[in-house]
Amino acid sequence: MKRPGLFAMPNVSRRTWEVWKRNRDVFVKTIKVNFIPPMIEPILYLAAMGFGLGMLIDQEIEGHPYSEFIATALIAITIMNSSFFECTYASFVRMYYQKTFDAIVATPLNVDEVITGEILWGATRSTISATIVLGVIAAFGLVHSFLALLIIPFSFLGGLLFASIGMCFTAITPRIDNLNYPTSLFITPMFLVSNTFFPLTYLPSGVQTFANAAVPLVQVVDITRGMTYGTMEMSLLLNLAWILVVTFVVFVLSVNLMKRRLIT
């Protein structure tokens, strides 16, 4: 069979949502396990980093207390983690161990629709988790603008980006243990230095330029921070355009990489 091109347009239809519904039903059955971690983790980070470490930081960060600076980043981090891990470890288990993909492809659905449904579900997980985190930080009085409600639909777009990136890694990973590499070498560095726990301006100018131009989490942090602060500057349109373009490219790439793995 001829190997599909890496950037061939996916062949999808409304049947894609059947995969999404299947994952949704599993999620609902395990709602207690899935609901508690997104609610507890931001509280722990806010307590340890925002309020604990924040007590030692006298100066404001970008005109806001350190606790607010951290809180806005937690939303973006949640968007990244929820979708990335859903489309790496969880998708790998469904593909390799549970053989769920094989079972679905035996129906009228094709591989493109299965992978697209997985990515859409990863983005949905981001939306659910980000909404929970937004509610938590709002309860702590760290949200001061109704523009923060825009984070809910935006988290789906951000989730699509990281879900597609995660699916690319799943497609080229031979064993589930190897997923530790992108987690340690890609996700963790972004988690630490993407304008999350300290401003990028504290880094060398070359690192700042690279981060602003090429690091996905930086784009998401800037937008969620602007929405939470209520300061939607025109420059955020460039961040949004970056996310839209890169999401489309990585989505198409992820579908075709997975197709190569599953049918060739």
Secondary structure, DSSP 8 states (H G I E B T S, - for coil): -----TT------TTHHHHHHHHHHHHHHTHHHHHHHHHHHHHHHIIIIIIIGGGG--S-BTTB-HHHHHHHHHHHHHHHHHHHHIIIIIHHIIIIIS-HHHHHHTTT--HHHHHHHHHHHHHHHHHHHHHHHHHHHHHTT----GGGGGHHHHHHHHHHHHHHHHHHHHHH-SSGGGGHHHIIIIIHHHHHHTTTSS-GGGS-HHHHHHHHHH-HHHHHHHHHHHHHHT---TTHHHHHHHHHHHHHHHHHHHHHHHHHHHH-
